[in-house]
Amino acid sequence: MSEWVFAIEDDKLKEDKIKVFKTEDKQIALIRKDNDVYALLNECPHEGCPLKNGTLDDYVLKCACHNWGFDIRNGENVDTGEYIDMDNPKVQTFETRVSDGKISILL
C-alpha cells in the first residue's frame, strides 16, 4: 500500500539541484526543475552508480560513471550516444507533492 512520506522542506531544494532522501531500503534523488519537483531512484541501472553525482542538462540527468542519461520526468533512458548494453534501461520514478512548505514522495 502506497503512502505519502515527508522528504524535505520545500525551501531546501533549489532549482536545478539534487538532494537525496533516504528510506530504509532506497535512496531517492529529488530534483527541482522549472519549479516542479521530480523524484527518481538514486541508482543508475547500469552499474548502480549514484545519479546524484551526475549532471543535469535540461530534463536529462546523466550518470557520472558512464554518461547514461535519464529523463527526470519519467525515468526513461535518453539516447546519449554512449554504448548501452541493456534493453530499455529505466530508472524508477516516484510521484511528488508540495504542500504547506513540505515535499512528500508517494512510496
DAKA-V153921 format. One line per field, one symbol per residue. ss: DSSP state (H for helix, E for strand, - for the rest). phi: phi as a letter, one per 40 degrees, with the letter a starting at -180 (. if undefined). psi: psi as a letter, one per 40 degrees, with the letter a starting at -180 (. if undefined). A space follows every 50 residues. Layout:
ss: ???
phi: ???
psi: ???
//
This chain:
ss: ---EEEEEEHHH--E--EEEEE----EEEEEEE--EEEEEE--------- HHH-EEE--EEE------EEE----EEE-----------E--EE-EEEE- -EEEEE-
phi: .cacbcbacdccbcdgbbbbbbbcbabbcbbbbfgbbbbadcacccbgcc ccccbbbfbbcbcccbgcbbcccbgccbcbgccbbbcfcabcbbcbabaf gbbbbcb
psi: hiihhhdihdeehiheihihhhadeihhhhhhhfeihihihfhheceeih ddeaihhbehhhhddeehihhedeeihhheeihhfihfiihhiiiiihhf ehhihh.
//
